[in-house]
Amino acid sequence: MLVYSICYAVSYGLARFGWYYASGGALLVAAGYLYYNDYHKSGNLVHLRGLFCAFWVGGQALACLKLSNLQSDWHFVTWLCFYLATAGFWLAYETVYRLLGENDRHGRRRQRRKSYVRSVFICIQVLTLVSVGAFLFEALRLGFVPLFVRGVPHAYSEFHISGVHYFTVSCVLVPSLAVLFFLEGGSRRPYRNVMVIVMAVISLAIPLLCVSRFQLVFSVLVACFTYGAYQRRMNPLILPALLVLLIPFYVILTVARSHDVTYLNGIFEMKNSRMPIFISQPYIYIANNYENFDCLVAALPRHTFGIRMLFPVWALTGLKFVFPYLISFPLYVTKTELTTVTLFYDAYYDFGVIGVLLLASMAGAAGAILVSRLNQMKNPIGYLLYGQFAVYMMLSFFTTWFSNPTTWFYLAVTGIMALYVSSGRR
């Protein structure tokens, strides 16, 4: 933390003088150091604290470059919150991990006497059937499929029936289950292996039909991190290779959403108007989330004391329809089209600086528990849970994962499958 603290202080000072490139560079050094430090000690490429520090601090570094006219100098409270988010996570992780007394080296996977293949296979079947059924219901009820709609940039937002859509998007867990199925040894019956591949392809087709770039990327990332957690050793080129393979699908979905270059450049307001869209788009989708947090700090009149972060309760119980005021709070963003925010947006909305520190500390403690259990994990669904949490840490700059009802729906489904797989083995 000492190296990070020094780099952060340097970055803050440079930003105050308007030396934005140097400010961002100092934080990039910090992000790289924090990730390498955890990887070097553990040998785990998908180390949860390492991922969080690399992408949370690295995302802030990109935001410090100020390449868009949407960006401005941050308030001191914003800088303080971003620092406490990293420090709280890092220190809570370190404290809990030491209390658990675990060896930080990423050990070999223990061999199991009996495979969980049959139970995982049934989970894949059920989840695929439920997801496909929910998708068909939404398509028939709403009368359209987003991929085949032209000239409507937000068709996916309209493709949503409350309560049903959670089951539609649960397909994102199927590729990870397929990974676990084959890592457990697969089936002796070849047709079952083929069925699993077909169901994984179908589960990836649903985000394409929904024109959901996020669900597609999320599905692939969770599968990749699940594989890395299970195998203990993962080729560092796997993740970049998968992201490269996703590029054509990402472009296709961007076109299908009627988001052309002119439309996107008009939103992003890059200082260099000649910057290629494949650079400006990922940049703004990362950097502007930190700007949205700064907007919140500057404009929030009062805190909501837990109401924002309890949104999953209001949504999953239907209370949001009975008491609309529970969700009727404005979203403070730089531009109405750019609504993604950081992991800590709602924590600040509810409790200010203290909320950011508490959420970061709880996430760090949870990460320490998951990492410490890797060497003893027997139920393969545990690796799926680890994979999901790894994605939440990696994309900590993207959205408020833990006040998102879909996140808790995924976790609930994962928990149900874990109980079934465990009982099925016995």
C-alpha positions, 0 to 999 in steps of 0.5 A: 500500500505504501507504493500505491499511496505514494503514486496516488499522492503524486497523481493527485498533485500532477492533476492539480497542475493540469499535467493529466498524462503524467497523472494517469501514468503514475496511477498506471504504475500503481495498478501494475504494481498492485496486480503483480505483487498479488500474482507474484506471491500467489501464482494466481492470475485471477487473484481477486485483490489483484484483479480489483486493484488492476482494473479499479486503479487502472480505470482511474488512471485512464480517466485521469488522462482527460481525453474527452470534453466531458471530463473535468477536474475532480473534487477532493472528496472524489479523490478521497473516495477513490483512494479509500475504495482501494485502501479499504479493499486491500487492507480488509483483504489482508486482515481477513486472509491473515486471520484465516491463516491460509497459505497464499500460494495457489496450490494444485487442485485436489483429486476427487474420488467421484465426479460431479459430471451428472449433476452439472449436466442436469444444471446445464439442461435445466438452466438452458431450458428455463432461459430459452423458455423465458426468452421465447415468452418475452419475444412472443409477448413483446412481439419483436426480437431486438437483433431484427429491429432496425433504427432503434438504438435502445431496442434491448431496453424495451425487451424486458418483462419484469420478473421474466427477464431475470430468467432470460439472462440466466443463460450467461451462467451456462458456458461456465457450467459447460467448462466445469462439465468438461473439467470434471471429465465430461461424460462417457456418452458422446451425445451428452458432450455434444448436447453440452456444447450445443446448449452452451452455443444456445446460451451465447446466442441469446445475448446476441439475439437480445443485442446485449454486448454486456451479457455476451462479454460477461458470459465469456469472462465468467467462463474464463475465470471459472476455468482459471480458478479450477485449473489453478494455472492458466495461460495468460494469453487466454483472456486476451485471445477471447477478448479479440474473438469477441471483437467482431461480435461486439461490432455486429451488436453495435451496428445492430443497435443502430450505433454508428460512428457519427452517433457515438462520436457525438456522444463521446465528445473526444478532444481529438475528433480523429481518434478511432472509434475502437479506442474512443468507445472503450475509453469513454465506457471506462473513464466516464464512469469516474466522471459520473461519480464526480457528478454525484459528489458535486450535485447530491443534495442529501444521502439516502441512507440505504435505500439505493443499495436496497434496490435488489430488495425493492425489485425482486419483491415487487415493492418498487411497484407498490412504493415508487418513491423507493426508486425515484432518485435522480441519476447524476451523470455527465450525459443522459446516454452514458449511464454506467457508473462505478461499483461505489456509486450507490454506496456514496449515494447512501452514506457518503465517504463512509459508505464507500469505505464500508463497501470496499472493506466488505468486498475485500473481506469476501474476496479473501474468504473466496481465495482462501477456500480455493485449495480446499474447494470440492463442490465445482459450483464454488468455482462458478461463484469465484468466477462471478466475483472475479468479473465483478472485481474486474469490472468494478469501474462499470456498475454498482454490482451489489445493488443490482438485482440481477447480480443477486439473482445470479448468486441465488441461482448459483447457490441453488445449483451448489446445494443440488450438486452437493446433495446429488453427489451424496 
